[in-house]
Amino acid sequence: MNKKSMGLIASLVFALVAAGSFYWLWTISKTEASTISTSTADYTVVEIESVKKEAVSILSGLVNKSSLPIDVPTEKMGRTNPFSDY
């Protein structure tokens, strides 16, 4: 056998092994996904009133010190850009 036919056979074997392993992984993942079942468990309701009260107490102390969008300062208008003079 020459080198080309050995390379062709090796690449075909590699392709078959890779395709077979992907198919095997795909079939395993499908069987595991189908065996998962949900149970009807009773869930406890989480009370968030205390969290709401804490958030209101934290946010009530904040003060808005600027408006959005930020206005363009007029004292810098008319100045040349030092980075554009290259």
Secondary structure, 3 states (H helix, E strand, C coil): CCHHHHHHHHHHHHHHHHHHHHHHHHHHHHHHHHHCCCCCCCCCCCCCHHHHHHHHHHHCCCCCCCCCCCCCCHHHCCCCCCCCCC
